[in-house]
Amino acid sequence: MDSFDLRILKEISRDSRKPLKEIGKAIGIYSASAISRRIKEMQENNVIKGFKAEIDFGKLGYNFVTATFVRAKYGIEYHDIVAEKIMKIKGVIDVLFLLGDIDFYILCATKTKDDYVIILNELEKITEIERSDTHTVLNIYKYHDIANIF
């Protein structure tokens, strides 16, 4: 990876459908095939894991967004076991394993608070979870934006 690869990542993180020629013009490589080759190499090396659409939850009626912090019971590979169970719950968008007092951060989007209660009930069924703490999200100002990393 070099500075051109990082600039390509920045460009496609802003718009993954941006034409190769435009990416090249923005970063100073004017060969679309060179840009394509670099992107393919980053995909093969799992630097780029996929291309996804950025979805506005609110426009789909999912206006109740929550951030839930979970503490789990410590054990062998507990984080993999708990994460796998959490990821299967409908409405869960993000699951992050954390170091420290809290084990997991979960972002959820539902249509109503009653729909979120269903998620809480599913979390309560996971025996490895000790407790959770939920916060309602009022605004999302920045979401999965890697532009400030490079």
Buried (B, 14 or more C-beta within 10 A) or exposed (E): EEEBBBBBBBBBBEEBEEEBEEBBEBBEBEEBEBBEEBBEEBEEEEEBEEEEEEEEBEEEEBEBBBBBBBBBEEEEEBBEBBBEBBEEBEBBBBBEBEEEEBBBBBBBBBBEEEBBEBBBEBBEEBEBBEEBEBEEEEEEEEEEEEEEEE
